Amino acid sequence: MKFVVTGSAGNVSKPLATRLLKDGHEVTVIGRNADNLSGLVKLGALAAVGDLTDVEFLTRTFKGADGVYLMLPPGWNQPDLKKFSTDLAENFAAAIRATGVKNAVFLSSYGAHRLHDAGAISGMGLAEVVLNGLEGVNVLHLRAGYFYTNLLLSLGLIKSEGCMGNMFEIPAGTFTVVEPAAIADEAAEALTSQNFKGHSFRYVVSDESGTDEIAALIGKEIGIPDLKWVRFDDQQFKQVLLQYGFADGAADHYLEMFVALDRGVLFEDYVKTKPALRGISIEQFAKQFAEIYKK
């Protein structure tokens, strides 16, 4: 079978493309930089270097595919993340209509049911709405939990301040976290089995934790048993984002997302379904975190 994978060689796209190649499928990987695709090309992938804003490029690349895996780039430099997300979804939809692709898997997020008050996550929800406008196309949205790899952003903070943290605090047992490889496995199985029909979504979560528990588990593994999770001030955090190169609008949408996360409203739909967990536990990830920390 022939598949197209967007997202260059990211935390989900790389293991997804690798698995599809190992299973004997033809895989085209999309990225803006050929160097980022070189590792997958060595494994047998075809490289399509171009921009997701280019509908003609997407149409050429999607042609003849049995299925496509779609994801949105971070868009940190965008003045309006929600518009950016919907515009890219419109591009995906246009290319799918033009080529007759019948199966699409879209990387969405927990909380995507909140279409207007969850910042970047609302952008994913609005993209779901656009893709659900495709007639005669099977579209599966994978509503993934908070990536374990995002926790690695605290490495420097631990070393400099002796704590972990972000703009939110989540009670124990309610924070949906996920191993990116588990999302890749879910996407690969969906694309190859084509076991989804119409427009649907699935949650992909590896564990249900809390920010204090996460800090305690990681602290134990790295030799700081009293490691704490700290909730940062909103505006101070925005200044950090701006210093990292975020556009002002993108920073505001990330703040909106973190506020919604802190309020707990992003999990209200997830608890209605409570799917089986998939991937490694937070305890197992804490050991991986410690290996990276100690290096």
C-alpha positions in Angstrom: 0.0 0.0 0.0 1.0 3.6 -0.5 1.0 6.2 2.3 1.9 9.8 2.7 3.2 11.0 6.1 3.3 14.7 7.0 5.4 16.0 9.9 8.9 15.4 8.5 10.8 13.3 11.0 8.9 14.3 14.2 8.2 12.4 17.4 5.2 10.6 15.8 5.9 10.9 12.1 9.3 9.2 12.3 8.3 6.1 14.1 5.1 5.9 12.0 7.0 6.1 8.7 9.6 3.6 10.0 6.9 1.1 11.0 5.1 1.4 7.6 8.4 0.9 5.8 9.3 -2.1 7.8 5.9 -3.6 7.0 6.7 -3.3 3.3 4.6 -0.3 2.4 5.6 2.6 0.1 5.9 5.7 2.1 6.4 9.4 1.1 7.4 11.7 3.9 6.7 15.4 3.6 9.0 18.0 5.1 10.4 21.5 4.4 14.0 20.4 4.8 15.6 17.5 2.9 18.2 17.0 5.6 15.4 16.3 8.1 14.1 13.5 5.9 17.4 11.9 5.0 17.3 9.2 7.8 13.9 8.0 6.5 15.1 8.1 2.9 17.9 5.8 3.9 15.3 3.4 5.2 13.5 3.5 1.8 11.1 6.4 2.1 10.5 8.9 -0.7 11.1 12.5 0.2 8.6 15.3 -0.8 10.2 18.6 0.1 7.6 21.4 0.2 5.3 23.6 2.2 1.9 22.6 3.7 0.6 26.0 2.6 1.1 24.9 -1.1 -2.0 23.1 -2.2 -0.5 22.2 -5.6 2.4 20.5 -3.8 0.1 18.6 -1.5 -2.0 17.5 -4.4 1.0 16.2 -6.3 2.2 14.4 -3.3 -1.2 12.9 -2.2 -1.9 11.5 -5.7 -2.3 7.7 -5.7 -2.1 7.3 -1.9 -4.1 4.7 -0.1 -4.0 6.8 3.0 -2.5 10.0 4.4 -1.3 10.9 7.9 -1.9 14.6 8.6 -0.5 16.8 11.4 -0.2 20.5 12.0 3.2 22.2 12.6 3.6 24.2 15.8 3.0 27.6 14.2 5.0 29.5 16.8 5.6 32.4 14.4 1.9 32.8 13.5 -0.2 35.8 14.6 -3.4 33.6 14.8 -2.9 29.9 15.5 -6.6 29.0 15.1 -6.7 30.5 11.6 -3.4 29.0 10.8 -4.7 25.5 11.7 -8.0 25.9 9.8 -6.2 27.2 6.7 -3.8 24.2 6.7 -6.8 21.9 7.2 -8.5 23.5 4.2 -5.3 22.8 2.2 -5.3 19.2 3.2 -9.0 18.9 2.4 -8.5 20.5 -1.1 -5.7 18.1 -1.9 -7.7 15.1 -0.7 -10.7 16.1 -2.8 -8.5 16.7 -5.9 -6.8 13.3 -5.6 -9.6 11.1 -4.4 -7.8 9.9 -1.3 -10.3 7.9 0.7 -8.6 7.5 4.1 -7.0 10.1 6.3 -5.7 10.0 9.9 -5.3 13.4 11.6 -3.2 14.0 14.7 -5.5 16.0 17.0 -5.5 16.4 20.8 -7.3 15.9 24.0 -9.6 18.9 24.5 -10.3 19.3 20.8 -14.0 19.5 21.6 -13.3 23.0 23.0 -13.4 24.9 19.7 -13.0 28.4 20.9 -11.3 28.7 24.3 -8.3 26.4 24.3 -5.8 28.1 22.1 -3.7 25.8 20.0 -5.8 22.9 20.9 -8.9 24.7 19.7 -7.0 25.1 16.4 -6.9 21.3 16.2 -10.6 21.0 17.0 -11.4 23.5 14.2 -9.2 21.5 11.8 -11.3 18.5 12.7 -14.4 20.3 11.7 -12.9 21.2 8.3 -11.8 17.7 7.6 -15.2 16.4 8.7 -16.6 18.3 5.8 -15.0 15.8 3.4 -17.7 13.7 1.8 -17.0 10.1 1.0 -13.7 10.2 2.9 -12.9 8.2 6.0 -11.3 10.5 8.5 -10.0 9.4 11.9 -8.9 12.0 14.4 -6.4 10.7 17.0 -6.9 12.9 20.1 -3.6 12.4 21.8 -2.7 13.1 25.4 0.1 15.5 26.5 3.3 14.2 25.0 5.8 12.7 27.5 8.5 14.4 25.4 7.1 17.9 26.4 8.3 17.1 29.9 11.8 17.2 28.7 11.4 21.0 28.4 11.9 21.1 32.2 15.5 19.7 31.9 17.1 23.1 32.1 14.7 24.3 34.8 15.6 21.4 37.0 19.3 22.1 36.6 19.0 25.8 37.1 16.1 26.2 39.6 15.7 22.7 41.1 12.0 22.3 40.1 9.7 21.4 37.2 6.7 23.5 36.1 4.5 25.2 33.6 1.4 27.4 33.6 -0.8 24.7 35.0 -1.2 22.2 37.8 -3.2 19.0 37.2 -4.6 16.8 40.0 -3.5 13.2 40.4 -5.2 10.7 38.0 -6.6 13.3 35.7 -3.7 14.3 33.4 -3.8 12.4 30.2 -0.2 11.8 29.1 1.1 9.8 26.1 4.1 8.1 24.6 4.5 9.4 21.0 5.4 5.9 19.8 2.0 4.8 21.0 0.3 7.4 18.7 2.5 6.1 15.8 1.4 2.6 16.4 -2.3 3.6 16.5 -1.9 5.6 13.3 -0.1 2.7 11.5 -2.7 0.2 12.5 -5.5 2.5 11.4 -3.9 3.3 8.0 -3.0 -0.3 7.1 -6.2 -2.0 8.4 -8.5 0.9 7.3 -10.7 0.0 10.3 -12.4 3.4 10.5 -15.3 4.6 8.6 -16.9 8.0 8.2 -15.7 10.7 10.5 -14.6 9.6 14.0 -12.1 10.2 16.7 -10.1 8.0 19.2 -8.2 9.0 22.3 -4.6 7.8 22.5 -3.4 8.0 26.1 -0.6 6.0 27.9 -1.3 7.0 31.5 -3.5 9.1 33.7 -1.2 11.1 36.1 -0.9 14.5 37.8 1.8 17.1 37.8 2.8 16.5 41.4 3.1 12.8 40.8 5.1 13.4 37.6 7.6 15.6 39.5 7.9 13.1 42.4 8.5 10.2 40.0 11.1 12.0 38.0 12.7 13.4 41.2 13.1 9.9 42.6 14.8 8.7 39.4 17.2 11.6 39.1 18.2 11.7 42.8 16.1 14.8 43.8 13.4 13.2 46.0 11.8 16.5 47.0 11.5 17.8 43.3 8.4 19.9 43.1 6.1 21.1 40.3 5.6 24.9 40.2 2.8 26.8 38.5 4.2 29.8 36.8 2.6 33.3 36.4 0.8 33.7 33.1 2.4 36.9 32.0 5.8 35.9 33.1 5.4 32.7 31.1 4.3 34.7 28.1 7.5 36.7 28.2 9.5 33.4 28.2 7.6 32.4 25.1 8.3 35.7 23.4 12.0 35.3 24.2 12.0 31.9 22.6 10.7 33.5 19.4 7.0 33.1 19.6 4.8 35.6 17.8 2.7 37.6 20.1 -0.6 36.1 18.8 0.8 32.5 19.1 2.0 33.2 22.6 -1.5 34.4 23.6 -3.0 31.2 22.1 -0.6 29.0 24.0 -1.5 30.9 27.2 -5.2 30.3 26.5 -4.4 26.6 26.0 -2.5 26.4 29.3 -5.3 28.3 31.2 -7.8 25.8 29.8 -5.5 22.9 30.8 -5.2 24.4 34.3 -9.0 24.6 34.6 -9.3 20.9 33.8 -11.9 21.5 31.0 -9.8 19.8 28.4 -10.4 16.4 30.0 -14.2 16.6 30.3 -14.9 14.7 27.0 -12.1 12.1 27.6 -13.6 10.9 30.8 -16.8 10.0 28.9 -15.0 7.3 27.0 -11.9 6.2 29.2 -10.3 4.1 26.4 -7.7 1.4 27.2 -4.2 2.9 27.9 -1.6 2.3 25.3 2.2 2.7 25.6 4.6 3.0 28.5 3.6 4.2 31.9 4.7 7.5 33.5 6.9 5.4 35.8 8.7 4.0 32.8 9.0 7.3 31.2 10.5 8.8 34.4 13.4 6.3 34.0 13.9 7.4 30.4 13.8 11.0 31.6 16.5 10.2 34.1 18.8 8.7 31.5 18.6 11.9 29.4 19.0 14.1 32.5 22.2 12.3 33.6 23.7 12.7 30.2 
